[in-house]
Amino acid sequence: MVCQNQQRAAIPFRQFVLKAHSRCNLACTYCYIYTSPDRSWRDRPPHAPPGTVRQTARRIAEHVRAHGLDEIRIDLHGGEPLLTGPGPLLDQAAALRAELPADCRAHLGVQTNGTLLTPATLDTLAGAGFRVGLSLDGGTPDLNRRRVDHAGRASWPAASRAARLLAGRPDVFAGILCTVDLTSDPARVYGSLRALGPPMLDFLLPHANWTSRPPLPPGAAGPTPYGDWLCTVFDLWWAEREPAPRVRLFTEIIGLLLGRPSTSEAVGLSPVVALIVDTDGAIEQVDSLKSAYEGAAATGLDVFRNSFDEALRHPGMTARRLGADGLCDRCRGCALMTVCGGGNYAHRYRAGGSGFRNPSVYCADLERVIRHIAARLDAEVQRGRSARPAPAPTGVSVNWRTANKT
């Protein structure tokens, strides 16, 4: 009989993050790639050579055929993927489409800081079927004060042009990623990003762990400053009466409270379905692990010698696919386990013997957010109105009722 852990290990990858460029034209003060303990980017080529791109495409197609996949997601990241202009991105898309079976649909995305996005580049990417995501800290110049170039100059003038371009192309605009900054007012951050017209917002907790703690500004009060910040944003979003952008963290938590599986590594217990291919062809785990220690994301595999099925069996990948079995005793005994899922794997790290077998360093913050959302859901039900999104299937409401208990 195949055990549950083996079944999880056999679940194929469905998201492939390809590093189009390993360098960046910005020097954001909080960047976990260039300021983390892992400096492997220094030894890699600035951009992926054509041969590496073609071999990566073959490996993706091989994985698709082996597992009968009819749909995958391919994201081109960096660094800053637009540093080489759109040409190499189009070449990567063409190489992938040439190798993929005709019955497999590839959703293509580019995540950019926006400073190099021009109308012509946007038209070119849109014509090739790409959707474009933007990384910002807010929708005003001062909220983006930490996003500067290597000479210390503000990136906002160029990034704001990108935001306006994307707002005019809803068919191409994938959304905005925003890292939580406790020194910025949450209502102002949400309102300013909301005004840019994104279809989706994703608020990310800064990558930190028990050895390298989350940043706390002077005067930060209370045991759950990040949770409080997110609860403020949630209440503003929940109170919207006009169509609002999807906020990924909130819709993930709502879905989990209603008994649905997670689609994000930030919360929930669903197995990881993403991997990274760096500019030299190295197969790696998610970049967030680089915030833990040097080599934390490495597998020792590459697209020239190894298949993605071999990557599925790598101990690091397996450890992040264990679900509840991969959590520490404290997490397994928690009433919120199936919703929180221990939080982001990288945020559990503690140097020494325990490694990643710890609660998230944001444990209290996550509990604050989850219980707050559960309480709002429960209040909606008590008032006889439908909870958002769709009502829970029969018997599933126990999840949010449990989470709503103090």
C-alpha positions as CSV (number, residue, x, y, z in Angstrom):
1,M,0.0,0.0,0.0
2,V,1.4,3.4,-1.0
3,C,1.6,5.6,2.1
4,Q,0.2,9.2,2.2
5,N,3.7,10.7,2.1
6,Q,4.6,8.8,-1.1
7,Q,1.4,9.9,-2.7
8,R,2.2,13.5,-1.9
9,A,5.7,13.1,-3.3
10,A,4.2,11.8,-6.5
11,I,2.1,14.9,-7.1
12,P,3.7,16.6,-10.1
13,F,5.0,20.1,-10.4
14,R,2.6,22.5,-12.1
15,Q,4.4,25.8,-11.7
16,F,7.8,26.4,-13.1
17,V,9.6,29.6,-12.2
18,L,12.4,30.4,-14.6
19,K,15.1,32.9,-13.8
20,A,15.3,35.1,-16.9
21,H,17.9,37.4,-15.3
22,S,19.8,36.9,-12.1
23,R,20.6,40.6,-11.5
24,C,18.4,43.5,-10.6
25,N,18.5,47.2,-11.4
26,L,17.1,48.0,-8.0
27,A,18.6,47.6,-4.5
28,C,15.5,47.3,-2.3
29,T,16.6,47.5,1.3
30,Y,14.6,44.4,2.3
31,C,15.4,42.2,-0.7
32,Y,15.8,38.6,0.5
33,I,17.8,37.6,-2.6
34,Y,20.6,40.0,-2.6
35,T,20.8,40.6,1.2
36,S,20.2,37.1,2.4
37,P,22.7,34.6,3.7
38,D,22.7,32.8,0.3
39,R,24.9,34.5,-2.3
40,S,24.8,31.9,-5.0
41,W,23.5,34.5,-7.5
42,R,27.0,35.9,-7.7
43,D,28.3,32.8,-9.4
44,R,25.6,32.4,-11.9
45,P,25.3,33.9,-15.4
46,P,23.4,37.2,-15.6
47,H,20.8,35.7,-17.9
48,A,19.9,32.2,-19.1
49,P,21.7,31.1,-22.3
50,P,19.6,29.8,-25.2
51,G,20.8,26.3,-24.7
52,T,19.7,26.3,-21.1
53,V,16.3,27.7,-22.1
54,R,15.8,24.9,-24.7
55,Q,16.8,22.2,-22.2
56,T,14.5,23.6,-19.6
57,A,11.7,23.5,-22.1
58,R,12.4,19.9,-22.9
59,R,12.4,19.0,-19.2
60,I,9.0,20.8,-18.6
61,A,7.5,19.0,-21.6
62,E,8.9,15.6,-20.4
63,H,7.3,16.2,-17.0
64,V,4.0,17.3,-18.6
65,R,3.9,14.1,-20.7
66,A,4.9,11.8,-17.8
67,H,2.1,13.1,-15.7
68,G,-0.6,13.8,-18.3
69,L,-0.8,17.5,-17.4
70,D,-3.2,19.6,-19.4
71,E,-2.4,22.9,-17.7
72,I,0.8,24.4,-16.2
73,R,2.0,27.8,-15.1
74,I,5.4,29.3,-16.2
75,D,6.6,32.5,-14.5
76,L,9.7,34.4,-15.7
77,H,11.4,36.0,-12.7
78,G,14.7,37.6,-11.7
79,G,16.3,39.6,-10.5
80,E,14.6,41.8,-13.0
81,P,13.5,39.8,-16.0
82,L,13.1,42.9,-18.2
83,L,16.8,43.8,-18.0
84,T,17.4,42.1,-21.3
85,G,14.3,43.6,-22.9
86,P,11.4,41.5,-24.1
87,G,13.3,39.6,-26.8
88,P,14.8,36.8,-24.6
89,L,11.4,36.4,-22.9
90,L,9.7,35.8,-26.2
91,D,12.5,33.3,-27.1
92,Q,11.7,31.4,-23.9
93,A,8.0,31.4,-24.6
94,A,8.7,30.1,-28.2
95,A,11.0,27.4,-26.9
96,L,8.4,26.2,-24.4
97,R,5.6,26.2,-26.9
98,A,7.7,24.3,-29.4
99,E,8.2,21.5,-26.8
100,L,4.9,21.3,-25.0
101,P,2.3,18.8,-26.2
102,A,-0.6,20.5,-28.0
103,D,-3.1,19.5,-25.4
104,C,-1.3,21.3,-22.5
105,R,-2.0,24.9,-21.9
106,A,0.8,27.1,-20.5
107,H,-0.1,30.2,-18.6
108,L,2.8,32.6,-19.0
109,G,3.7,35.4,-16.5
110,V,6.4,38.0,-15.9
111,Q,7.0,39.5,-12.4
112,T,8.7,42.9,-12.7
113,N,9.5,46.0,-10.6
114,G,8.1,48.0,-13.5
115,T,10.9,50.4,-14.0
116,L,11.7,49.1,-17.5
117,L,8.2,48.5,-18.7
118,T,7.3,50.6,-21.7
119,P,4.2,50.7,-23.9
120,A,6.0,48.8,-26.7
121,T,7.3,46.2,-24.3
122,L,3.9,45.7,-22.8
123,D,2.3,45.3,-26.3
124,T,5.0,42.8,-27.2
125,L,4.5,40.7,-24.0
126,A,0.7,40.9,-24.4
127,G,1.0,39.7,-28.0
128,A,3.0,36.7,-26.8
129,G,0.3,35.7,-24.2
130,F,2.1,37.0,-21.1
131,R,0.4,38.4,-18.1
132,V,2.5,40.9,-16.1
133,G,2.7,41.3,-12.3
134,L,4.1,44.3,-10.6
135,S,6.0,44.5,-7.3
136,L,5.3,47.7,-5.2
137,D,5.2,48.7,-1.5
138,G,2.3,51.1,-2.0
139,G,0.7,53.4,-4.6
140,T,2.6,56.6,-3.6
141,P,6.2,57.8,-3.8
142,D,6.9,57.8,-0.1
143,L,5.4,54.3,0.4
144,N,8.1,53.1,-2.0
145,R,11.0,54.8,-0.3
146,R,12.8,51.5,0.2
147,R,12.6,50.6,-3.5
148,V,15.7,52.5,-4.9
149,D,18.3,51.8,-7.5
150,H,21.9,51.1,-6.9
151,A,22.7,54.9,-6.7
152,G,19.9,55.4,-4.2
153,R,17.5,57.1,-6.6
154,A,13.8,56.6,-6.3
155,S,12.2,54.0,-8.5
156,W,8.7,55.4,-8.2
157,P,8.6,57.7,-11.3
158,A,9.3,54.7,-13.6
159,A,7.2,52.2,-11.5
160,S,4.2,54.5,-11.4
161,R,4.3,54.8,-15.2
162,A,4.2,51.0,-15.3
163,A,1.2,50.9,-13.0
164,R,-0.7,53.3,-15.2
165,L,0.2,51.3,-18.3
166,L,-1.0,48.1,-16.7
167,A,-4.2,49.7,-15.3
168,G,-5.1,50.4,-18.9
169,R,-4.6,46.8,-19.9
170,P,-6.7,44.7,-17.6
171,D,-6.3,41.7,-20.0
172,V,-2.6,41.7,-19.2
173,F,-2.4,43.0,-15.6
174,A,-1.9,40.0,-13.3
175,G,-1.8,42.0,-10.0
176,I,0.5,43.6,-7.4
177,L,2.8,41.9,-4.8
178,C,3.4,44.0,-1.7
179,T,5.7,43.2,1.2
180,V,4.2,44.3,4.5
181,D,6.1,47.3,6.1
182,L,5.0,48.1,9.7
183,T,6.2,51.6,9.3
184,S,3.6,52.3,6.6
185,D,-0.1,52.9,7.5
186,P,-2.0,49.8,6.4
187,A,-5.1,51.8,5.4
188,R,-3.0,54.1,3.3
189,V,-1.1,51.2,1.6
190,Y,-4.3,49.4,0.8
191,G,-6.1,52.5,-0.5
192,S,-3.2,53.6,-2.7
193,L,-2.7,50.1,-4.2
194,R,-6.5,49.7,-4.7
195,A,-6.5,53.0,-6.6
196,L,-4.1,51.5,-9.2
197,G,-6.8,49.1,-10.3
198,P,-5.1,45.7,-9.9
199,P,-7.2,42.6,-10.3
200,M,-5.2,41.0,-7.4
201,L,-3.2,42.1,-4.4
202,D,-0.9,39.8,-2.5
203,F,0.5,41.0,0.9
204,L,3.6,39.2,1.8
205,L,5.2,38.8,5.2
206,P,8.9,39.8,5.1
207,H,11.0,36.6,4.9
208,A,12.3,36.0,8.4
209,N,12.8,33.2,10.8
210,W,13.7,32.4,14.5
211,T,17.4,33.1,13.8
212,S,16.8,36.2,11.7
213,R,13.8,37.8,13.3
214,P,11.1,39.9,11.5
215,P,11.9,43.7,11.4
216,L,10.2,45.6,14.2
217,P,10.2,49.4,14.0
218,P,10.9,51.4,17.3
219,G,7.7,51.6,19.3
220,A,6.0,48.6,17.7
221,A,3.3,47.6,20.2
222,G,1.6,44.3,21.0
223,P,2.5,40.7,20.4
224,T,1.0,40.6,16.9
225,P,2.1,43.7,15.0
226,Y,2.0,42.0,11.5
227,G,-1.3,40.3,12.3
228,D,-2.8,43.7,13.4
229,W,-1.6,45.3,10.2
230,L,-3.2,42.7,8.1
231,C,-6.5,42.7,10.1
232,T,-6.8,46.4,9.4
233,V,-6.4,45.8,5.6
234,F,-8.9,42.9,5.8
235,D,-11.6,45.0,7.4
236,L,-11.2,47.6,4.7
237,W,-11.3,45.0,2.0
238,W,-14.3,43.1,3.5
239,A,-16.3,46.3,3.8
240,E,-15.9,47.2,0.1
241,R,-19.3,47.7,-1.6
242,E,-17.8,48.0,-5.1
243,P,-15.9,45.3,-6.9
244,A,-12.6,45.0,-5.1
245,P,-9.4,43.3,-6.1
246,R,-8.9,39.8,-4.9
247,V,-6.5,39.8,-1.9
248,R,-4.8,36.4,-2.2
249,L,-3.9,35.9,1.5
250,F,-7.4,36.7,2.6
251,T,-9.1,34.5,-0.1
252,E,-6.8,31.7,0.7
253,I,-7.7,31.8,4.4
254,I,-11.4,32.1,3.7
255,G,-11.2,29.1,1.3
256,L,-9.4,27.1,3.9
257,L,-11.9,28.0,6.6
258,L,-14.6,26.8,4.2
259,G,-12.8,23.5,3.7
260,R,-11.1,24.1,0.4
261,P,-7.5,23.2,-0.4
262,S,-4.8,25.9,-0.4
263,T,-3.1,27.1,-3.6
264,S,-0.4,29.1,-1.8
265,E,2.6,28.1,0.3
266,A,1.8,30.9,2.7
267,V,-1.0,29.0,4.5
268,G,-2.6,25.6,4.3
269,L,-1.3,22.0,4.0
270,S,-1.5,21.5,0.2
271,P,1.8,20.1,-1.2
272,V,4.2,22.4,-3.0
273,V,3.8,22.2,-6.8
274,A,6.5,24.8,-7.8
275,L,10.2,24.7,-8.5
276,I,12.8,27.1,-9.7
277,V,15.2,26.8,-12.6
278,D,18.1,29.3,-12.3
279,T,20.0,31.0,-15.1
280,D,22.6,28.2,-15.2
281,G,20.0,25.4,-15.3
282,A,20.2,24.6,-11.6
283,I,17.0,23.1,-10.2
284,E,16.2,24.7,-6.9
285,Q,13.5,25.0,-4.3
286,V,11.6,28.3,-3.8
287,D,13.8,31.4,-3.4
288,S,12.3,32.2,0.1
289,L,14.5,29.4,1.5
290,K,17.6,31.5,0.7
291,S,16.6,33.8,3.7
292,A,17.4,30.8,6.0
293,Y,21.0,29.9,5.2
294,E,23.5,29.5,2.4
295,G,22.4,26.7,0.1
296,A,19.0,26.1,1.7
297,A,17.3,26.2,-1.7
298,A,19.9,24.1,-3.5
299,T,19.1,20.5,-4.7
300,G,22.4,19.7,-6.5
301,L,20.3,18.9,-9.6
302,D,20.2,20.6,-13.0
303,V,18.1,20.4,-16.2
304,F,21.1,18.9,-18.2
305,R,21.5,15.9,-16.0
306,N,18.3,15.5,-14.1
307,S,14.6,15.2,-14.7
308,F,11.9,17.0,-12.7
309,D,10.7,13.7,-11.4
310,E,14.1,13.3,-9.7
311,A,13.5,16.8,-8.2
312,L,10.2,15.5,-6.8
313,R,12.2,12.9,-4.9
314,H,14.8,15.3,-3.5
315,P,14.7,15.3,0.4
316,G,14.2,19.0,0.5
317,M,11.2,18.9,-1.9
318,T,9.8,15.9,0.0
319,A,10.1,17.7,3.4
320,R,7.9,20.6,2.0
321,R,5.3,18.1,0.8
322,L,4.6,16.2,4.0
323,G,1.6,18.3,5.1
324,A,0.7,17.8,8.8
325,D,3.4,15.1,9.1
326,G,6.1,17.7,8.4
327,L,5.0,20.0,11.2
328,C,6.3,20.2,14.7
329,D,4.3,18.8,17.7
330,R,3.0,22.3,18.7
331,C,1.6,22.9,15.2
332,R,0.0,19.4,15.0
333,G,-1.8,20.1,18.2
334,C,-3.2,23.4,17.2
335,A,-6.8,23.9,16.3
336,L,-5.9,26.1,13.4
337,M,-3.4,23.6,11.8
338,T,-5.4,22.9,8.6
339,V,-5.8,26.6,7.9
340,C,-2.4,28.0,9.0
341,G,-0.5,24.9,7.9
342,G,2.5,26.1,9.9
343,G,2.8,29.2,7.7
344,N,5.5,29.6,5.1
345,Y,8.1,26.9,5.3
346,A,11.0,29.3,5.3
347,H,9.6,31.2,8.3
348,R,9.9,28.1,10.5
349,Y,13.7,27.9,10.4
350,R,15.9,28.0,13.5
351,A,19.6,27.4,13.3
352,G,20.6,24.3,15.2
353,G,19.1,20.9,15.6
354,S,15.4,21.8,15.0
355,G,15.9,23.3,11.5
356,F,12.5,23.8,10.0
357,R,10.6,21.8,12.6
358,N,9.2,24.8,14.4
359,P,6.1,26.9,14.2
360,S,6.3,30.0,12.0
361,V,8.1,32.9,13.5
362,Y,4.8,34.7,12.6
363,C,2.7,32.1,14.5
364,A,1.0,34.6,16.7
365,D,0.4,37.0,13.8
366,L,-1.2,34.2,11.6
367,E,-3.4,33.1,14.5
368,R,-4.6,36.7,14.9
369,V,-5.5,37.1,11.2
370,I,-7.1,33.7,10.9
371,R,-9.3,34.1,14.0
372,H,-10.2,37.6,12.9
373,I,-11.3,36.4,9.5
374,A,-13.2,33.5,11.1
375,A,-15.0,35.9,13.4
376,R,-16.1,38.0,10.5
377,L,-17.3,35.0,8.5
378,D,-19.3,33.8,11.6
379,A,-20.9,37.2,12.0
380,E,-22.0,37.1,8.3
381,V,-23.6,33.7,8.8
382,Q,-25.2,34.8,12.1
383,R,-26.8,37.8,10.3
384,G,-28.2,35.3,7.7
385,R,-26.2,36.7,4.8
386,S,-24.0,34.6,2.5
387,A,-20.4,34.5,3.4
388,R,-17.9,35.5,0.7
389,P,-16.9,33.7,-1.6
390,A,-19.6,31.0,-2.0
391,P,-21.2,29.3,1.1
392,A,-19.4,26.3,2.6
393,P,-20.5,22.8,1.7
394,T,-22.6,21.1,4.3
395,G,-20.6,20.3,7.4
396,V,-17.6,22.4,6.6
397,S,-18.6,25.4,8.6
398,V,-17.1,23.7,11.7
399,N,-13.6,24.9,10.5
400,W,-14.4,28.6,10.9
401,R,-16.4,28.0,14.1
402,T,-13.4,26.2,15.6
403,A,-11.1,29.1,14.5
404,N,-13.5,31.6,16.0
405,K,-13.1,30.2,19.5
406,T,-10.7,32.0,21.7
